[in-house]
Structures are given as structure tokens and as C-alpha cells.
Amino acid sequence: KDGKYAYQMEILVRADSPVQKPEDLKGKTIGLVALSSNSSGKAPLVLFKDKFSMYPGRDYKYSITGDHVRGVKEMLAKRSDAACIANDLLAREIAKDGLKPAEFRSIYKSESFPPLCFGVPHNLPPELLAKVKATFADFSFVGNSVGEFYKNREQVKFAPVNYNADWKLIREVDDSLTHLLDPR
């Protein structure tokens, strides 16, 4: 309703874990969803490298879970010590999959990432560009299948984004990943 639309990467640990902060995961196993995922693959690798000088294989092990909920379940089953997840997906899945928030806690929350977006080519004829933008601006999620999909996330409309500002973190993560294994 207010035009905000972002999510964050969170690092979760079991509620009873002695781990209090990301650097406590040195020597531990971290569950990542996929290496192609911004929030639960790329961002955690960059975070550990850039903020804590921790490298995969050297300072921690990682497992690929393939799914946010599976990552949390594997962490709860003690197959990993932490799970990196997109908190918007986790919030949606808690109700569906019976995850109990009391069983885990967050030790880190990243800057915000933009969610899935629709792009509009800049070189459309001006009248068509105006119509496309107006269609997105005027579309309400209420009373249709889009609204059903997003109802648990309290999202009711599309919000405009700015590539330069809103994708800055993603570009920084991708740039850092090109140097992930460079020697210091």
C-alpha cells in the first residue's frame, strides 16, 4: 500500500544455537538455496567474504538446499548450522509448511533487494510507454488471482522501481563475486 516492495537476505540459526553473529559460523556448515539466488546464494558468499574475511571451503562449508523452506528444515534437523533465506519467501511459507518461528532466530539481515520486476523498454514510442506505465500504476491486485497470490504478503499493487538505485546492491554483489577467490 505504501509503495515499499523489498525483501532482505537473512541468516537463520536454530533457536538454541550458540551462534550469535555471522562470524560465529566459522568452521560450520551454511545452507544456501542456490548459487544463482541473490538472497540465498550470492549475497551470503559476498557477505562472508567482504565483511568477515570468510571464504567457502576454507572458513566454512556450505550445502545447496535448492529451496528456502528445505534450507530451514535441514538447519532445524541439524544437517547445517545456518540457513540463508529470502525473508519474503520465508514469511509466505511459514503458514503453508508449518515452520514454527520459535524454532529459529535471525542473526543477520541484509540491505534490501528488489523483488521480481517487470521491465519496460525505454525506447518504446512515447504514447505506448505511457500506456504501459499507466496500466501497471492503475492495476489493483484486489479481487483477482494476483491478489490471491500476494494476499499473505499484504501487497496490493505494483510499485515503480529505479534500476540505478534499486539494483545497486545486486550489481555490487555480482561485482564482488567476480573476485570471490582472488588472493588478498
C-alpha positions as CSV (number, residue, x, y, z in Angstrom):
1,K,0.0,0.0,0.0
2,D,2.8,2.4,0.8
3,G,4.9,1.6,-2.3
4,K,7.6,-0.3,-0.5
5,Y,8.5,-3.6,-2.1
6,A,11.8,-5.0,-0.9
7,Y,13.0,-8.1,0.9
8,Q,16.2,-9.0,2.7
9,M,18.5,-11.9,3.0
10,E,18.5,-13.3,6.5
11,I,20.8,-15.8,8.2
12,L,18.9,-18.1,10.5
13,V,20.1,-20.4,13.1
14,R,18.3,-22.8,15.5
15,A,16.8,-21.0,18.5
16,D,19.1,-23.0,20.8
17,S,22.3,-22.4,18.7
18,P,25.2,-20.8,20.4
19,V,25.9,-18.8,17.2
20,Q,25.1,-15.2,17.8
21,K,26.6,-13.4,14.8
22,P,27.7,-14.4,11.2
23,E,31.4,-14.7,12.2
24,D,30.5,-17.4,14.7
25,L,29.8,-19.6,11.7
26,K,33.5,-20.1,11.1
27,G,34.1,-23.8,10.8
28,K,30.4,-24.5,10.5
29,T,28.0,-25.5,7.6
30,I,25.8,-22.9,6.0
31,G,22.8,-23.9,3.9
32,L,22.4,-21.9,0.6
33,V,19.4,-22.3,-1.6
34,A,21.3,-22.0,-5.0
35,L,24.4,-20.2,-6.2
36,S,22.2,-18.4,-8.7
37,S,20.0,-16.9,-6.0
38,N,20.7,-13.3,-4.9
39,S,19.4,-13.6,-1.4
40,S,20.4,-17.1,-0.6
41,G,23.5,-17.8,-2.6
42,K,25.3,-14.8,-4.0
43,A,24.7,-12.3,-1.2
44,P,25.8,-14.7,1.6
45,L,29.0,-15.6,-0.2
46,V,29.8,-11.9,-0.7
47,L,28.8,-11.0,2.9
48,F,31.1,-13.6,4.4
49,K,34.0,-12.6,2.1
50,D,33.7,-8.8,2.3
51,K,32.5,-8.2,5.9
52,F,34.1,-11.2,7.7
53,S,37.0,-12.4,5.5
54,M,35.5,-15.8,5.5
55,Y,35.8,-17.9,2.3
56,P,33.8,-21.0,1.3
57,G,35.8,-24.2,1.7
58,R,38.4,-22.5,3.8
59,D,36.5,-21.0,6.6
60,Y,33.1,-22.7,6.3
61,K,31.3,-25.4,4.5
62,Y,28.2,-24.9,2.5
63,S,25.4,-27.1,1.3
64,I,23.0,-26.4,-1.5
65,T,19.4,-26.9,-0.4
66,G,17.5,-26.0,-3.6
67,D,14.7,-24.4,-1.6
68,H,14.2,-21.8,1.1
69,V,11.9,-24.0,3.3
70,R,14.1,-27.1,2.8
71,G,17.1,-25.0,3.9
72,V,15.3,-24.0,7.1
73,K,14.1,-27.6,7.7
74,E,17.7,-29.0,7.1
75,M,19.1,-26.5,9.6
76,L,16.4,-27.4,12.2
77,A,17.3,-31.1,11.6
78,K,20.9,-30.2,12.3
79,R,22.2,-31.0,8.8
80,S,23.6,-27.5,8.7
81,D,24.3,-24.8,11.3
82,A,22.6,-21.9,9.5
83,A,20.3,-21.2,6.6
84,C,20.4,-18.2,4.3
85,I,16.9,-17.3,3.1
86,A,14.9,-14.5,1.4
87,N,12.6,-13.3,4.2
88,D,9.7,-12.6,2.0
89,L,9.6,-16.2,0.8
90,L,10.0,-17.5,4.3
91,A,7.1,-15.4,5.6
92,R,4.9,-16.8,2.9
93,E,5.9,-20.4,3.5
94,I,5.7,-20.4,7.3
95,A,1.9,-20.7,7.2
96,K,2.0,-23.2,4.4
97,D,4.7,-25.6,5.6
98,G,4.2,-25.5,9.4
99,L,7.5,-23.9,10.2
100,K,7.5,-22.5,13.7
101,P,9.3,-19.2,14.1
102,A,10.0,-20.0,17.7
103,E,12.4,-22.8,16.5
104,F,14.8,-20.4,14.8
105,R,16.2,-16.9,15.0
106,S,17.8,-14.4,12.7
107,I,21.5,-13.4,13.3
108,Y,21.8,-11.1,10.2
109,K,19.5,-9.1,7.9
110,S,20.9,-7.6,4.7
111,E,20.1,-4.4,2.9
112,S,17.0,-4.6,0.8
113,F,16.8,-6.4,-2.6
114,P,14.2,-5.6,-5.2
115,P,11.7,-8.5,-5.9
116,L,10.7,-9.9,-9.2
117,C,10.0,-7.0,-11.5
118,F,8.6,-6.2,-15.0
119,G,10.8,-4.1,-17.2
120,V,9.5,-1.7,-19.8
121,P,11.9,-0.9,-22.7
122,H,13.0,2.7,-22.7
123,N,12.8,3.0,-26.5
124,L,9.0,2.3,-26.9
125,P,7.1,5.0,-28.7
126,P,6.2,7.6,-26.0
127,E,2.4,7.0,-26.2
128,L,2.8,3.3,-25.8
129,L,5.3,3.7,-23.0
130,A,2.8,6.0,-21.2
131,K,0.0,3.4,-21.7
132,V,2.2,0.6,-20.3
133,K,3.2,2.6,-17.3
134,A,-0.4,3.6,-16.6
135,T,-1.6,0.0,-16.9
136,F,0.9,-1.0,-14.2
137,A,0.2,2.0,-12.0
138,D,-3.6,1.5,-12.2
139,F,-3.7,-2.3,-11.8
140,S,-5.0,-3.4,-8.4
141,F,-4.3,-6.8,-7.0
142,V,-7.6,-6.9,-5.2
143,G,-10.3,-9.2,-6.5
144,N,-8.2,-11.3,-8.9
145,S,-5.7,-14.2,-8.9
146,V,-2.7,-11.8,-8.5
147,G,-4.3,-10.6,-5.3
148,E,-4.9,-14.2,-4.1
149,F,-1.2,-15.0,-4.6
150,Y,0.0,-11.9,-2.7
151,K,-2.6,-11.6,0.0
152,N,-0.5,-13.1,2.8
153,R,2.2,-10.5,2.0
154,E,-0.1,-7.5,2.1
155,Q,0.9,-6.5,-1.4
156,V,-1.9,-4.8,-3.3
157,K,-0.3,-3.0,-6.3
158,F,2.8,-2.7,-8.5
159,A,5.4,-0.1,-7.3
160,P,7.7,1.7,-9.7
161,V,11.4,1.0,-9.4
162,N,14.6,2.7,-10.5
163,Y,17.3,0.4,-11.9
164,N,20.2,2.6,-10.9
165,A,19.1,2.9,-7.3
166,D,17.1,-0.3,-6.6
167,W,19.5,-2.8,-8.2
168,K,22.7,-1.2,-6.7
169,L,23.1,-3.9,-4.1
170,I,22.6,-6.7,-6.8
171,R,25.3,-5.1,-9.0
172,E,27.7,-4.8,-6.1
173,V,27.1,-8.4,-5.1
174,D,27.7,-9.6,-8.7
175,D,30.9,-7.4,-9.0
176,S,32.2,-8.8,-5.7
177,L,31.5,-12.4,-6.8
178,T,33.8,-11.9,-9.9
179,H,36.6,-11.6,-7.3
180,L,35.4,-14.2,-4.8
181,L,38.5,-16.3,-4.8
182,D,41.1,-13.6,-5.6
183,P,44.0,-13.6,-3.2
184,R,44.0,-10.8,-0.7
